[in-house]
Amino acid sequence: MRALFVDANDTLAAVTEKLLRANQLPVSINRNPAVTPDDLPRLMDGVEIMIVDHTAVPTAVAAKCAALKHVVFLGTGARSYMNPDELKQRGIAVHIIKGYGDTAVAECAIALMWASAKGFGEMDRGMREGNWLRRDAVQLTGKTLGLVGFGGIAAEAARMAAGCGMRVIAWNRSPKTHPGVAFVSLDKLLADSDVVSLHLLLNDETKGFLSRERIAMMRKGSILINTARGAVVDEDAMLDALRSGHLGHAGLDVFTVEPLPAGHPLTELPNVTLSAHSAFRTPEASDNLIGAALDHCRRIIANGG
């Protein structure tokens, strides 16, 4: 069996080559992050395992990849790029990778929280234009951080926030406990949190989860952080809340449409801090990610596909 990393950027290609030197695996690398779905049948000719970072894999395209039996998606958000249920019906298994960047993503969420609370983005933009902008800030010590969804990333964020002197509360769809974290109802979390940070996987149940009604339940002037997926938020409702001041600030690493289009309304609001879906981009997380992908390939090959 053979595997191909179909859309490797320079960073992930280098990591893959480094790790392959210590592993005798039949994995090839296509150094072209600009691959389109239409390129996949040609690239995957005779190849059983596709490693994919960010390229969409429509079911109709996958059906043209005659040898394809496995898709190893580099992350947890495969449903943003493909339909795993439809692929399964065609005999193609989709494998995701969890936990590889928990610390990296949590650090990004906490960094966006601090940048949002202190207005760094707006002041930086203003000063680069020659304006001496001074803004009142939010003191986070003693404030409440509400974590919506509680997996590995949220647990890391809770650890960091507690170290900053914040009270941490959380809501999860299934019951959980965690040291130093009070689990509450979603309504109470939205009403009591000075900062709400989203940590939900995107699926049919969570699409649009933070709805207009739920945003209205949030504390006036609160901060929203999203390092999960853009589609878990009603974007129009968020924009309205930012314009009205009901939301004091949003720190966003993910968006409904990516890359974020030029002139998007989010780029025109002063009370938004933007990051280009880069929360997971650290050397440590990249090593974990590619290492886990190669482990998937090793198991698939060992089991004969």
Legacy VTK file of the C-alpha trace (Angstrom):
# vtk DataFile Version 3.0
C-alpha trace
ASCII
DATASET POLYDATA
POINTS 305 float
0.000 0.000 0.000
1.075 3.558 -0.681
0.253 6.910 0.888
0.488 10.447 -0.465
0.452 13.727 1.432
-1.441 15.607 -1.267
-1.166 19.263 -0.179
1.935 19.760 1.934
3.137 23.285 2.635
6.852 23.811 3.132
6.672 23.500 6.914
4.673 20.278 7.025
6.649 18.804 4.134
9.879 19.350 6.066
8.410 17.790 9.203
7.166 14.802 7.204
10.551 14.258 5.587
12.256 14.496 8.982
9.976 11.921 10.569
10.039 9.621 7.533
13.813 9.312 7.867
13.207 7.294 11.029
10.277 5.327 9.566
10.353 2.934 6.640
6.957 3.851 5.233
5.822 4.154 1.599
4.679 7.777 1.976
5.243 10.368 -0.749
4.876 14.140 -0.463
3.293 16.506 -2.961
4.791 19.893 -2.152
1.896 21.984 -3.389
-0.502 23.522 -0.851
-2.557 25.004 -3.726
-3.980 21.659 -4.842
-7.614 21.740 -5.953
-10.118 18.891 -5.649
-9.930 18.373 -9.417
-6.216 17.533 -9.025
-6.855 14.648 -6.643
-7.761 11.831 -9.089
-4.505 12.393 -10.981
-2.413 12.636 -7.816
-4.056 9.615 -6.187
-3.762 7.302 -9.201
-2.934 3.901 -7.704
-2.562 5.312 -4.167
-4.644 3.865 -1.326
-4.040 6.394 1.493
-4.534 10.145 1.167
-3.031 12.448 3.794
-4.763 15.815 3.480
-4.269 19.097 5.310
-6.776 21.585 3.903
-7.980 20.479 0.463
-11.683 19.686 0.060
-12.419 16.063 -0.822
-15.923 16.011 -2.342
-17.476 12.559 -2.432
-17.825 12.706 -6.230
-14.101 13.439 -6.556
-13.126 10.696 -4.110
-15.163 8.276 -6.213
-12.803 9.010 -9.120
-9.798 7.943 -7.023
-10.186 4.254 -7.781
-7.579 2.928 -5.337
-8.453 5.238 -2.446
-9.400 3.399 0.761
-8.315 5.752 3.550
-8.215 9.522 4.127
-6.014 10.717 6.988
-7.155 14.246 7.789
-4.639 16.440 9.615
-6.857 17.601 12.452
-10.325 17.083 13.892
-12.444 19.209 11.546
-12.723 16.782 8.644
-16.402 17.606 8.133
-15.439 21.088 7.009
-13.672 19.530 4.014
-15.474 16.281 3.253
-18.471 14.120 4.171
-17.083 11.166 6.157
-20.445 9.377 6.177
-20.741 9.449 2.403
-17.126 8.372 2.008
-17.681 5.476 4.392
-20.564 4.295 2.226
-18.101 4.157 -0.664
-15.639 2.090 1.368
-13.337 4.990 2.221
-12.464 5.397 5.894
-11.725 8.866 7.273
-9.218 9.116 10.125
-8.859 12.285 12.222
-6.148 13.366 14.647
-6.984 14.608 18.119
-4.860 16.194 20.807
-1.851 17.073 18.664
-2.140 20.823 19.271
-4.068 21.153 22.532
-1.451 23.364 24.166
-0.808 25.420 21.024
-4.500 26.145 20.420
-5.133 26.894 24.087
-2.229 29.348 24.082
-3.766 31.065 21.052
-7.160 31.299 22.774
-5.565 32.839 25.862
-3.445 35.190 23.721
-6.533 36.357 21.802
-8.293 36.878 25.128
-5.495 39.111 26.410
-5.162 41.002 23.134
-8.917 41.572 23.074
-9.052 42.699 26.685
-6.206 45.170 26.210
-7.154 46.507 22.767
-3.700 45.780 21.370
-4.897 45.234 17.809
-6.686 48.569 17.539
-3.839 50.493 19.180
-1.256 48.800 16.961
-3.193 49.653 13.798
-3.703 53.233 14.908
-0.093 53.839 15.857
1.144 52.451 12.533
-1.033 55.125 10.893
0.484 57.853 13.063
-2.322 58.076 15.633
-1.581 57.932 19.353
-4.510 55.723 20.378
-4.953 55.100 24.082
-7.705 52.709 25.111
-9.123 51.658 28.449
-8.532 47.964 29.033
-10.239 45.101 30.814
-8.389 43.715 33.847
-8.754 39.961 33.589
-7.561 38.998 37.059
-10.667 38.073 39.022
-12.842 37.850 35.931
-14.743 34.738 34.778
-13.769 32.665 31.754
-16.504 30.425 30.370
-15.431 27.455 28.261
-18.077 26.100 25.892
-17.113 22.496 25.223
-14.519 20.818 27.404
-11.914 18.611 25.762
-8.142 18.697 25.792
-7.837 22.256 24.465
-10.307 23.644 26.979
-8.546 21.817 29.808
-5.272 23.476 28.814
-6.997 26.871 28.555
-8.452 26.334 32.036
-4.992 25.648 33.431
-3.575 28.810 31.883
-6.509 31.015 32.896
-6.359 29.791 36.479
-2.698 30.790 36.529
-3.787 34.281 35.489
-6.082 34.535 38.501
-9.315 33.975 36.605
-12.358 32.015 37.722
-13.076 29.226 35.225
-16.499 27.770 34.502
-17.465 25.364 31.729
-20.321 23.666 29.941
-20.075 20.382 28.080
-22.680 18.343 26.258
-21.844 15.274 28.364
-21.166 15.458 32.120
-17.554 16.108 33.107
-15.498 17.128 36.095
-12.108 18.825 36.195
-10.058 20.239 39.069
-10.595 23.971 39.538
-13.422 24.167 36.995
-17.087 24.622 37.913
-19.444 22.999 35.395
-22.663 24.946 34.953
-25.606 25.151 32.580
-25.052 26.843 29.251
-27.474 29.641 30.138
-25.583 30.377 33.356
-22.233 30.283 31.604
-23.341 32.804 28.989
-24.832 35.105 31.619
-21.927 34.939 34.085
-18.830 34.956 31.858
-16.723 38.011 31.159
-15.002 35.972 28.434
-16.640 33.126 26.483
-14.260 30.796 24.619
-15.613 28.221 22.168
-14.190 24.690 22.061
-16.717 22.675 20.073
-16.184 20.307 17.185
-18.163 21.281 14.109
-20.957 18.871 13.206
-24.649 19.021 12.370
-25.513 19.625 16.031
-23.047 22.458 16.606
-23.386 24.407 13.352
-24.682 27.848 14.345
-24.540 26.774 18.004
-23.818 30.276 19.267
-27.026 31.669 17.822
-28.462 35.161 17.925
-30.535 34.142 20.960
-27.509 32.779 22.814
-25.377 35.814 21.971
-28.160 37.976 23.433
-27.820 35.990 26.677
-24.149 36.915 27.028
-23.081 39.614 29.453
-23.031 43.080 27.866
-19.485 44.057 26.925
-18.161 40.500 27.206
-15.405 39.083 25.035
-15.940 36.198 22.590
-13.020 33.953 21.620
-13.288 31.387 18.835
-10.443 28.992 18.023
-12.838 26.120 17.173
-14.616 26.554 13.823
-16.207 29.668 12.345
-19.480 27.917 11.567
-20.284 27.220 15.212
-21.213 30.921 15.462
-24.037 32.785 13.713
-21.682 35.243 12.023
-24.343 37.852 11.169
-25.571 37.854 14.758
-22.008 38.222 16.037
-21.408 41.169 13.710
-24.594 42.877 14.907
-23.597 42.344 18.535
-20.116 43.760 17.914
-21.538 46.819 16.152
-24.021 47.496 18.957
-21.453 46.998 21.714
-23.346 44.082 23.243
-20.156 42.156 22.535
-17.215 44.226 23.677
-14.686 42.398 21.530
-14.151 39.219 19.534
-10.833 37.406 19.152
-11.153 35.068 16.174
-8.828 32.501 14.652
-11.506 30.778 12.538
-14.150 31.989 10.105
-17.138 30.753 8.168
-15.275 31.327 4.889
-11.516 30.815 4.805
-9.333 32.530 3.758
-11.244 35.535 5.061
-12.277 37.523 1.946
-10.867 41.003 1.407
-13.254 43.659 2.671
-15.113 41.256 4.944
-17.131 43.153 7.602
-14.993 41.636 10.362
-11.946 43.434 8.963
-13.690 46.792 9.278
-14.670 46.636 12.949
-12.282 48.098 15.543
-13.361 45.696 18.297
-12.197 42.535 16.543
-8.763 40.867 16.726
-8.057 38.494 13.856
-5.732 35.524 13.459
-5.447 33.517 10.218
-6.485 30.050 11.475
-2.999 29.624 12.884
-3.647 28.539 16.461
-2.110 25.115 15.900
0.956 26.328 14.018
3.879 25.581 16.326
6.834 23.232 15.720
5.722 21.042 18.612
2.170 20.688 17.307
3.402 20.020 13.761
5.630 17.192 14.995
2.721 15.703 16.942
0.368 16.077 13.976
2.564 14.481 11.330
3.757 11.811 13.744
0.148 10.813 14.399
-0.638 10.807 10.662
2.278 8.477 9.980
1.131 6.258 12.851
-2.251 5.981 11.110
-0.489 4.973 7.880
1.625 2.416 9.708
-1.435 0.783 11.310
-3.386 0.746 8.045
-0.502 -0.868 6.170
0.168 -3.362 8.963
-3.480 -4.410 8.900
-3.400 -4.854 5.138
-5.670 -1.880 4.442
LINES 1 306
305 0 1 2 3 4 5 6 7 8 9 10 11 12 13 14 15 16 17 18 19 20 21 22 23 24 25 26 27 28 29 30 31 32 33 34 35 36 37 38 39 40 41 42 43 44 45 46 47 48 49 50 51 52 53 54 55 56 57 58 59 60 61 62 63 64 65 66 67 68 69 70 71 72 73 74 75 76 77 78 79 80 81 82 83 84 85 86 87 88 89 90 91 92 93 94 95 96 97 98 99 100 101 102 103 104 105 106 107 108 109 110 111 112 113 114 115 116 117 118 119 120 121 122 123 124 125 126 127 128 129 130 131 132 133 134 135 136 137 138 139 140 141 142 143 144 145 146 147 148 149 150 151 152 153 154 155 156 157 158 159 160 161 162 163 164 165 166 167 168 169 170 171 172 173 174 175 176 177 178 179 180 181 182 183 184 185 186 187 188 189 190 191 192 193 194 195 196 197 198 199 200 201 202 203 204 205 206 207 208 209 210 211 212 213 214 215 216 217 218 219 220 221 222 223 224 225 226 227 228 229 230 231 232 233 234 235 236 237 238 239 240 241 242 243 244 245 246 247 248 249 250 251 252 253 254 255 256 257 258 259 260 261 262 263 264 265 266 267 268 269 270 271 272 273 274 275 276 277 278 279 280 281 282 283 284 285 286 287 288 289 290 291 292 293 294 295 296 297 298 299 300 301 302 303 304
